[in-house]
């Protein structure tokens, strides 16, 4: 995956938004806002996929004409964007690289994941990363998140990367249209 390109796209979008809206928040505020935004995006993944709604016969929400799969993928890449932004804000850029071999392990692992447990553990590790400023907790959350997307939600790394860059373009266009 093009981790450097994805990171740069995330940082550029954040910079463009901050310039356009004349935002001069402190680094501490920006980090807090990024954690909150990531928390919301993670919830939107769960809300769109609805794996936890065991009482429903037909799970998954659609955004307009998009399939459930594409809707969830869009939410996943939104969360990916905030993971990358957090890495940059915390000067943890080097921690985002997950090797192709590791990604292949995620793909080839045939065990069924408990999506709810994975989701809660990602959030737990993120809260710990924030509360204690621990990069190790961020790395665990990041790897679990990618495993959730690749093994749990069955997206390929290529789908994630392609959708990430497409959504980044959409987000830039939204800013041009006063989103």
QUIQUIFEN-V370920 format. One record per residue. N is the residue number from 1. RES is the residue in three letters. SS is DSSP state (2 for helix, 1 for strand, 0 for the rest). PHI is phi in whole degrees, -180 to 180 (NA if undefined). D_FIRST is the distance of its C-alpha to the first C-alpha in Angstrom with 1 decimal. Layout:
# QUIQUIFEN-V370920
N/RES/SS/PHI/D_FIRST
N/RES/SS/PHI/D_FIRST
This chain:
# QUIQUIFEN-V370920
1/UNK/0/NA/0.0
2/UNK/0/-88/3.8
3/UNK/2/-61/5.6
4/UNK/2/-64/8.7
5/UNK/2/-66/8.9
6/UNK/2/-67/8.7
7/UNK/2/-61/11.1
8/UNK/2/-62/13.2
9/UNK/2/-63/13.6
10/UNK/2/-65/14.7
11/UNK/2/-64/17.1
12/UNK/2/-64/18.4
13/UNK/2/-62/19.2
14/UNK/2/-60/21.0
15/UNK/2/-61/22.8
16/UNK/2/-63/24.0
17/UNK/2/-65/25.2
18/UNK/2/-64/27.0
19/UNK/2/-69/28.7
20/UNK/2/-59/29.7
21/UNK/0/-99/31.3
22/UNK/0/51/32.6
23/UNK/0/-91/31.2
24/UNK/0/-127/32.1
25/UNK/0/-62/31.3
26/UNK/0/-69/31.3
27/UNK/2/-59/28.2
28/UNK/2/-59/29.5
29/UNK/2/-65/29.9
30/UNK/2/-63/26.4
31/UNK/2/-65/25.0
32/UNK/2/-60/27.3
33/UNK/2/-63/26.5
34/UNK/2/-68/22.7
35/UNK/2/-63/23.5
36/UNK/2/-65/25.9
37/UNK/2/-61/23.5
38/UNK/2/-64/20.9
39/UNK/2/-59/23.7
40/UNK/2/-65/24.8
41/UNK/2/-64/21.4
42/UNK/2/-62/21.2
43/UNK/2/-64/24.7
44/UNK/2/-68/23.9
45/UNK/2/-62/21.3
46/UNK/2/-62/24.2
47/UNK/2/-65/26.7
48/UNK/2/-73/24.9
49/UNK/2/-79/24.1
50/UNK/0/59/27.5
51/UNK/0/-62/26.9
52/UNK/0/-85/29.5
53/UNK/0/-88/32.2
54/UNK/0/-66/33.8
55/UNK/0/-83/36.9
56/UNK/0/-92/35.2
57/UNK/0/-77/35.4
58/UNK/0/-112/32.8
59/UNK/0/-98/29.8
60/UNK/0/108/27.2
61/UNK/0/-110/27.7
62/UNK/0/-112/27.0
63/UNK/0/-100/26.4
64/UNK/0/62/28.8
65/UNK/0/-87/28.1
66/UNK/0/-74/24.6
67/UNK/0/-71/24.3
68/UNK/2/-59/24.0
69/UNK/2/-58/20.6
70/UNK/2/-71/19.4
71/UNK/2/-61/21.4
72/UNK/2/-66/19.8
73/UNK/2/-62/16.2
74/UNK/2/-61/17.3
75/UNK/2/-67/18.6
76/UNK/2/-63/15.5
77/UNK/2/-74/13.5
78/UNK/2/-63/16.6
79/UNK/2/-65/16.5
80/UNK/2/-57/12.8
81/UNK/2/-58/14.2
82/UNK/2/-74/17.0
83/UNK/2/-59/15.2
84/UNK/2/-67/13.4
85/UNK/2/-61/16.8
86/UNK/2/-61/18.5
87/UNK/2/-58/16.4
88/UNK/2/-66/17.5
89/UNK/2/-63/21.0
90/UNK/0/-92/21.5
91/UNK/0/60/20.2
92/UNK/0/-114/17.6
93/UNK/2/-53/14.6
94/UNK/2/-65/14.1
95/UNK/2/-86/13.9
96/UNK/0/-81/10.7
97/UNK/0/-71/8.5
98/UNK/0/-116/8.3
99/UNK/0/-64/8.3
100/UNK/2/-60/7.4
101/UNK/2/-63/11.1
102/UNK/2/-67/11.4
103/UNK/2/-62/9.1
104/UNK/2/-63/11.4
105/UNK/2/-64/14.3
106/UNK/2/-60/13.7
107/UNK/2/-66/13.7
108/UNK/2/-88/16.7
109/UNK/0/-72/18.8
110/UNK/0/-92/21.6
111/UNK/0/-68/23.4
112/UNK/0/-78/24.1
113/UNK/0/-87/22.9
114/UNK/0/-84/25.3
115/UNK/2/-61/23.4
116/UNK/2/-65/26.1
117/UNK/2/-65/26.0
118/UNK/2/-60/22.2
119/UNK/2/-57/22.6
120/UNK/2/-65/25.6
121/UNK/2/-69/24.0
122/UNK/2/-60/21.0
123/UNK/2/-64/23.7
124/UNK/2/-60/25.9
125/UNK/2/-67/23.4
126/UNK/2/-66/22.6
127/UNK/2/-61/26.4
128/UNK/2/-67/26.8
129/UNK/2/-60/24.2
130/UNK/2/-71/26.1
131/UNK/2/-62/29.5
132/UNK/2/-113/29.2
133/UNK/0/50/26.5
134/UNK/0/-104/24.8
135/UNK/2/-66/21.3
136/UNK/2/-64/21.4
137/UNK/2/-69/22.0
138/UNK/2/-60/19.1
139/UNK/2/-60/16.7
140/UNK/2/-61/18.4
141/UNK/2/-62/18.2
142/UNK/2/-62/14.4
143/UNK/2/-67/13.8
144/UNK/2/-63/16.5
145/UNK/2/-62/15.2
146/UNK/2/-65/11.8
147/UNK/2/-65/14.1
148/UNK/2/-58/16.4
149/UNK/2/-71/14.0
150/UNK/2/-83/12.7
151/UNK/2/-85/15.9
152/UNK/2/-76/18.4
153/UNK/0/-96/17.7
154/UNK/0/68/16.2
155/UNK/0/-97/13.2
156/UNK/0/-81/10.4
157/UNK/2/-56/6.8
158/UNK/2/-66/7.2
159/UNK/2/-62/10.2
160/UNK/2/-63/9.0
161/UNK/2/-63/6.7
162/UNK/2/-62/9.7
163/UNK/2/-67/12.2
164/UNK/2/-60/11.1
165/UNK/2/-67/11.7
166/UNK/2/-64/14.8
167/UNK/2/-67/16.1
168/UNK/2/-61/15.7
169/UNK/2/-64/17.9
170/UNK/2/-60/20.3
171/UNK/2/-65/20.7
172/UNK/2/-64/21.5
173/UNK/2/-65/24.0
174/UNK/2/-59/25.5
175/UNK/2/-65/26.2
176/UNK/2/-65/28.0
177/UNK/0/-97/30.0
178/UNK/0/59/31.1
179/UNK/0/-60/29.1
